[in-house]
Amino acid sequence: MKLRHTAMTVSLMLACAGQAQAQAAQDSLFQALGNEPGISQIVDEMLALVLQDERIKASFKETNMPRLAKLLKEQFCVISGGPCQYTGDDMKLVHENLGINAAQFYALAEDLQIAMDKLDIASSTQNKLMAKLAPMKKDIVSPKPKPP
């Protein structure tokens, strides 16, 4: 009985340690991005670039940019393991009728990387953030219409 109890205790400790390591990795991305002030700078710089980017600026003509900035800051904070809460709508729902293509998606991603470069964010940190954002492509980019 004592051996069984010890084995269960060890298993529980290992599970907790694994969760703690995962949380520490998340927290480290949030910290590497500069916490909330750093994320705010990144988003502000990215949106300034987006509004000058001939490839995609027209797509944001009717966008409430202060609201978009707020939601992106929340989203980046959550994705990086920060203590924020995302208050926006589901990504698929928001983007479903916008007709965003892959080239536009990649242009925005490029503007994000340029913003992070300007702010001296380490490339390893940039890669971690981009890896967390990449899966959103399926919810943002409209599927190609099937030929008749």
C-alpha positions as a Markdown table, in Angstrom:
| # | Residue | x | y | z |
|---|---|---|---|---|
| 1 | Met | 0.0 | 0.0 | 0.0 |
| 2 | Lys | 2.8 | 2.4 | 0.9 |
| 3 | Leu | 4.6 | 1.7 | -2.4 |
| 4 | Arg | 1.4 | 2.4 | -4.3 |
| 5 | His | 0.9 | 5.7 | -2.5 |
| 6 | Thr | 4.5 | 6.7 | -3.2 |
| 7 | Ala | 4.1 | 5.9 | -6.9 |
| 8 | Met | 0.9 | 8.0 | -7.1 |
| 9 | Thr | 2.6 | 10.9 | -5.3 |
| 10 | Val | 5.6 | 10.7 | -7.7 |
| 11 | Ser | 3.3 | 10.6 | -10.7 |
| 12 | Leu | 1.4 | 13.6 | -9.4 |
| 13 | Met | 4.6 | 15.5 | -8.7 |
| 14 | Leu | 5.9 | 14.8 | -12.3 |
| 15 | Ala | 2.6 | 15.9 | -13.8 |
| 16 | Cys | 2.7 | 19.2 | -11.8 |
| 17 | Ala | 6.4 | 19.7 | -12.8 |
| 18 | Gly | 5.4 | 19.3 | -16.4 |
| 19 | Gln | 2.6 | 21.8 | -16.1 |
| 20 | Ala | 5.0 | 24.2 | -14.3 |
| 21 | Gln | 7.6 | 23.9 | -17.1 |
| 22 | Ala | 4.9 | 24.5 | -19.8 |
| 23 | Gln | 3.7 | 27.6 | -17.9 |
| 24 | Ala | 7.2 | 28.8 | -17.4 |
| 25 | Ala | 7.8 | 28.5 | -21.2 |
| 26 | Gln | 4.7 | 30.5 | -21.9 |
| 27 | Asp | 5.6 | 33.1 | -19.3 |
| 28 | Ser | 9.1 | 33.4 | -20.8 |
| 29 | Leu | 7.6 | 34.3 | -24.2 |
| 30 | Phe | 5.4 | 36.9 | -22.6 |
| 31 | Gln | 8.5 | 38.3 | -20.8 |
| 32 | Ala | 10.7 | 38.0 | -23.9 |
| 33 | Leu | 8.1 | 40.2 | -25.8 |
| 34 | Gly | 8.4 | 42.8 | -23.0 |
| 35 | Asn | 5.2 | 41.9 | -21.1 |
| 36 | Glu | 2.2 | 44.1 | -21.9 |
| 37 | Pro | 4.2 | 47.3 | -22.7 |
| 38 | Gly | 6.4 | 45.4 | -25.2 |
| 39 | Ile | 3.4 | 43.8 | -26.8 |
| 40 | Ser | 1.7 | 47.2 | -27.1 |
| 41 | Gln | 4.7 | 48.6 | -28.9 |
| 42 | Ile | 4.9 | 45.6 | -31.2 |
| 43 | Val | 1.2 | 45.9 | -32.2 |
| 44 | Asp | 1.4 | 49.7 | -32.6 |
| 45 | Glu | 4.5 | 49.4 | -34.8 |
| 46 | Met | 2.9 | 46.6 | -36.8 |
| 47 | Leu | -0.3 | 48.5 | -37.4 |
| 48 | Ala | 1.6 | 51.6 | -38.5 |
| 49 | Leu | 3.4 | 49.4 | -41.1 |
| 50 | Val | 0.1 | 47.8 | -42.2 |
| 51 | Leu | -1.5 | 51.2 | -42.9 |
| 52 | Gln | 1.5 | 52.0 | -45.2 |
| 53 | Asp | 1.7 | 48.6 | -46.8 |
| 54 | Glu | 0.3 | 48.9 | -50.4 |
| 55 | Arg | -0.4 | 45.2 | -50.4 |
| 56 | Ile | -2.9 | 45.3 | -47.6 |
| 57 | Lys | -3.7 | 48.9 | -46.4 |
| 58 | Ala | -7.0 | 49.0 | -48.4 |
| 59 | Ser | -8.2 | 46.0 | -46.5 |
| 60 | Phe | -8.1 | 48.1 | -43.3 |
| 61 | Lys | -9.9 | 51.2 | -44.7 |
| 62 | Glu | -13.1 | 50.6 | -42.8 |
| 63 | Thr | -11.5 | 49.1 | -39.7 |
| 64 | Asn | -11.8 | 50.7 | -36.3 |
| 65 | Met | -8.0 | 50.7 | -35.8 |
| 66 | Pro | -8.0 | 51.6 | -32.0 |
| 67 | Arg | -10.3 | 48.6 | -31.4 |
| 68 | Leu | -8.2 | 46.3 | -33.6 |
| 69 | Ala | -5.1 | 47.4 | -31.7 |
| 70 | Lys | -6.7 | 46.7 | -28.4 |
| 71 | Leu | -7.8 | 43.2 | -29.5 |
| 72 | Leu | -4.5 | 42.3 | -31.1 |
| 73 | Lys | -2.7 | 43.4 | -27.9 |
| 74 | Glu | -5.0 | 41.1 | -25.8 |
| 75 | Gln | -4.6 | 38.3 | -28.3 |
| 76 | Phe | -0.8 | 38.5 | -28.4 |
| 77 | Cys | -0.7 | 38.7 | -24.6 |
| 78 | Val | -2.9 | 35.5 | -24.2 |
| 79 | Ile | -1.0 | 33.6 | -26.9 |
| 80 | Ser | 2.3 | 34.4 | -25.3 |
| 81 | Gly | 1.2 | 33.2 | -21.9 |
| 82 | Gly | 0.4 | 36.6 | -20.3 |
| 83 | Pro | -2.3 | 37.3 | -17.8 |
| 84 | Cys | -4.7 | 39.0 | -20.2 |
| 85 | Gln | -8.1 | 37.9 | -21.5 |
| 86 | Tyr | -9.1 | 38.2 | -25.1 |
| 87 | Thr | -12.4 | 40.0 | -25.5 |
| 88 | Gly | -12.8 | 39.7 | -29.2 |
| 89 | Asp | -14.9 | 37.4 | -31.3 |
| 90 | Asp | -13.9 | 34.1 | -32.8 |
| 91 | Met | -11.3 | 34.5 | -35.5 |
| 92 | Lys | -13.2 | 32.4 | -38.1 |
| 93 | Leu | -16.4 | 34.3 | -37.5 |
| 94 | Val | -14.7 | 37.7 | -37.8 |
| 95 | His | -12.9 | 36.9 | -41.0 |
| 96 | Glu | -15.3 | 34.7 | -42.8 |
| 97 | Asn | -16.7 | 37.3 | -45.2 |
| 98 | Leu | -13.6 | 39.4 | -45.7 |
| 99 | Gly | -12.2 | 37.4 | -48.6 |
| 100 | Ile | -8.6 | 37.5 | -47.2 |
| 101 | Asn | -6.2 | 35.6 | -49.3 |
| 102 | Ala | -2.9 | 33.9 | -48.4 |
| 103 | Ala | -0.8 | 36.8 | -49.8 |
| 104 | Gln | -2.6 | 39.3 | -47.6 |
| 105 | Phe | -2.1 | 37.0 | -44.6 |
| 106 | Tyr | 1.6 | 36.7 | -45.3 |
| 107 | Ala | 2.0 | 40.5 | -45.9 |
| 108 | Leu | 0.6 | 41.2 | -42.4 |
| 109 | Ala | 2.9 | 38.5 | -40.9 |
| 110 | Glu | 5.8 | 40.2 | -42.7 |
| 111 | Asp | 4.8 | 43.6 | -41.2 |
| 112 | Leu | 4.7 | 42.0 | -37.8 |
| 113 | Gln | 8.2 | 40.6 | -38.2 |
| 114 | Ile | 9.5 | 44.0 | -39.5 |
| 115 | Ala | 7.9 | 45.6 | -36.4 |
| 116 | Met | 9.6 | 43.2 | -34.1 |
| 117 | Asp | 12.9 | 43.7 | -35.9 |
| 118 | Lys | 12.6 | 47.5 | -35.4 |
| 119 | Leu | 12.0 | 46.9 | -31.7 |
| 120 | Asp | 15.0 | 44.6 | -31.4 |
| 121 | Ile | 13.0 | 41.5 | -30.5 |
| 122 | Ala | 15.3 | 38.4 | -30.7 |
| 123 | Ser | 14.7 | 36.2 | -33.7 |
| 124 | Ser | 14.1 | 33.2 | -31.5 |
| 125 | Thr | 11.3 | 35.1 | -29.7 |
| 126 | Gln | 9.9 | 36.3 | -33.0 |
| 127 | Asn | 9.8 | 32.7 | -34.2 |
| 128 | Lys | 8.0 | 31.5 | -31.1 |
| 129 | Leu | 5.3 | 34.2 | -31.5 |
| 130 | Met | 4.9 | 33.5 | -35.2 |
| 131 | Ala | 4.6 | 29.8 | -34.5 |
| 132 | Lys | 1.7 | 30.5 | -32.1 |
| 133 | Leu | 0.0 | 32.8 | -34.6 |
| 134 | Ala | 0.4 | 30.6 | -37.7 |
| 135 | Pro | -2.4 | 28.1 | -37.0 |
| 136 | Met | -4.8 | 31.1 | -37.2 |
| 137 | Lys | -4.3 | 31.1 | -41.0 |
| 138 | Lys | -7.0 | 28.5 | -41.5 |
| 139 | Asp | -9.5 | 30.7 | -39.7 |
| 140 | Ile | -8.5 | 34.0 | -41.4 |
| 141 | Val | -7.8 | 33.1 | -45.1 |
| 142 | Ser | -10.8 | 32.4 | -47.2 |
| 143 | Pro | -10.7 | 29.1 | -49.0 |
| 144 | Lys | -10.0 | 29.2 | -52.7 |
| 145 | Pro | -13.1 | 28.9 | -54.8 |
| 146 | Lys | -13.4 | 25.6 | -56.6 |
| 147 | Pro | -13.3 | 25.8 | -60.3 |
| 148 | Pro | -16.6 | 25.0 | -62.1 |
